[in-house]
Amino acid sequence: MEHSKETIARIKKFIRSKQKNFLKTKELAPLTQTECAAHVGVNVSTVSRILASGIKIKFGRSEYPLSYFFSQRNIHPQVFNEWIHNVIKEEDPANPFSDDRLLRRFKKEFPQITLSLRTIKKYRMDAGIGSGDKRRITKLVGWISKKIESEDPENPLTDKLLIELFHKEHPGSNINDNKIAKFRKKGGIEGFYKRRKKINR
């Protein structure tokens, strides 16, 4: 993420002013992202992004993440929405991220922000994103439907050919012929023989 150097400098200046007694007492004054955003003149989501980026500030001889000095060590919902939508785009349709895997990835990318599994689930639902199981069905049925729509009517795709195409587009996926057939049926899509019979009538 790229942020205005001027904005970051203003945030650091505000933190130093707000936490001026930190070096003497090692105690933090109450400070929220909303308060910081209002003082600096930016959106709360901008402050949240900058805190999530891991940028540090020097106090005495030590460096601390900017987020260390805030009472609310969380992430703005808008920032989380952007993050989760980008993650979901990249996931394997046959093996979508569970909330637990999403939490592990979030902790890896944003180690300075604390989120619980319950919060991950809430934010995911607030973003209008279904569970891993629901996304698997939606994505696989959608993928199969597109392939069937573009197939040669005189030479329909078998489940075996569908799985070969899927592995070409998603190498490393563990989906097999039986799973393709299962999700094809879930989408109400007829099998190879029935589709071919319709053409030959």
LINGIZI-V232886 format. One record per pair of residues at least 12 apart in sequence whose ideal C-beta (glycine too) atoms are under 10 Angstrom apart, sorted by sequence separation. I is the first residue (numbers start at 1). GAP is how many residues later the second one is. If there is no record, write none. Layout:
i gap
I GAP
I GAP
This chain:
i gap
17 12
18 12
19 12
32 12
33 12
35 12
36 12
53 12
54 12
55 12
56 12
57 12
103 12
163 12
18 13
33 13
34 13
52 13
53 13
54 13
84 13
102 13
103 13
106 13
107 13
144 13
162 13
163 13
164 13
166 13
15 14
33 14
36 14
51 14
52 14
53 14
87 14
88 14
103 14
106 14
147 14
148 14
163 14
166 14
32 15
33 15
36 15
51 15
52 15
87 15
102 15
103 15
105 15
144 15
147 15
162 15
163 15
165 15
15 16
50 16
51 16
103 16
104 16
160 16
161 16
163 16
164 16
14 17
18 17
33 17
50 17
51 17
100 17
103 17
106 17
159 17
160 17
163 17
18 18
33 18
51 18
84 18
87 18
99 18
102 18
103 18
144 18
147 18
159 18
162 18
163 18
47 19
48 19
51 19
83 19
87 19
98 19
99 19
101 19
102 19
143 19
147 19
158 19
159 19
161 19
162 19
47 20
99 20
100 20
159 20
160 20
14 21
15 21
18 21
51 21
84 21
99 21
100 21
102 21
144 21
159 21
160 21
162 21
14 22
17 22
48 22
51 22
52 22
83 22
84 22
87 22
98 22
99 22
102 22
143 22
144 22
147 22
158 22
159 22
162 22
14 23
47 23
51 23
52 23
83 23
99 23
143 23
157 23
158 23
159 23
48 24
51 24
52 24
99 24
11 25
14 25
51 25
99 25
159 25
10 26
11 26
13 26
14 26
48 26
49 26
80 26
83 26
99 26
140 26
143 26
13 27
48 27
49 27
52 27
83 27
97 27
102 27
143 27
157 27
11 28
48 28
51 28
52 28
10 29
11 29
47 29
48 29
49 29
50 29
10 30
36 30
45 30
46 30
48 30
49 30
80 30
102 30
162 30
9 31
10 31
11 31
45 31
48 31
52 31
75 31
79 31
101 31
161 31
8 32
10 32
44 32
45 32
46 32
47 32
48 32
99 32
100 32
159 32
160 32
7 33
14 33
36 33
43 33
44 33
45 33
46 33
49 33
80 33
96 33
98 33
99 33
158 33
159 33
6 34
7 34
33 34
36 34
44 34
45 34
49 34
79 34
96 34
97 34
98 34
156 34
158 34
7 35
11 35
35 35
43 35
44 35
45 35
75 35
80 35
96 35
97 35
98 35
140 35
156 35
157 35
158 35
11 36
23 36
35 36
45 36
84 36
88 36
96 36
144 36
148 36
156 36
22 37
23 37
33 37
35 37
45 37
75 37
95 37
96 37
143 37
144 37
147 37
155 37
156 37
158 37
4 38
12 38
19 38
22 38
23 38
31 38
32 38
33 38
34 38
75 38
96 38
97 38
156 38
157 38
158 38
3 39
7 39
11 39
23 39
31 39
32 39
33 39
37 39
73 39
74 39
75 39
80 39
84 39
88 39
96 39
136 39
140 39
144 39
145 39
148 39
156 39
7 40
11 40
19 40
28 40
29 40
30 40
31 40
32 40
33 40
73 40
74 40
75 40
80 40
83 40
84 40
96 40
140 40
143 40
144 40
149 40
156 40
16 41
28 41
30 41
31 41
33 41
73 41
74 41
88 41
91 41
95 41
96 41
142 41
144 41
148 41
151 41
155 41
156 41
4 42
8 42
15 42
16 42
22 42
28 42
29 42
30 42
32 42
33 42
34 42
73 42
80 42
81 42
84 42
85 42
87 42
88 42
93 42
94 42
96 42
140 42
141 42
144 42
145 42
147 42
148 42
153 42
154 42
156 42
3 43
7 43
12 43
16 43
28 43
33 43
67 43
80 43
81 43
84 43
85 43
93 43
96 43
136 43
140 43
141 43
144 43
145 43
153 43
156 43
3 44
11 44
12 44
13 44
15 44
67 44
68 44
75 44
80 44
83 44
85 44
88 44
91 44
92 44
93 44
96 44
139 44
140 44
141 44
143 44
145 44
148 44
151 44
155 44
8 45
12 45
19 45
67 45
74 45
77 45
81 45
82 45
84 45
91 45
93 45
94 45
137 45
138 45
141 45
142 45
144 45
153 45
154 45
3 46
4 46
11 46
12 46
22 46
65 46
66 46
67 46
77 46
80 46
81 46
93 46
94 46
137 46
140 46
141 46
153 46
154 46
2 47
3 47
8 47
22 47
65 47
67 47
80 47
81 47
88 47
92 47
93 47
136 47
140 47
141 47
148 47
152 47
1 48
64 48
65 48
75 48
81 48
91 48
93 48
138 48
141 48
1 49
8 49
15 49
19 49
77 49
78 49
93 49
94 49
137 49
138 49
3 50
19 50
77 50
93 50
137 50
1 51
2 51
15 51
18 51
19 51
88 51
1 52
3 52
18 52
1 53
15 53
16 53
1 54
12 54
15 54
11 55
14 55
15 55
54 55
54 56
56 56
12 57
52 57
53 57
54 57
8 58
11 58
52 58
54 58
51 59
53 59
54 59
52 60
51 61
52 61
51 62
48 65
94 72
93 73
94 73
95 75
93 76
94 76
93 77
95 77
1 78
92 78
94 78
95 78
91 79
92 79
94 79
95 79
92 80
93 80
94 80
95 80
1 81
92 81
94 81
92 82
93 82
94 82
92 83
94 85
94 86
94 89
93 90
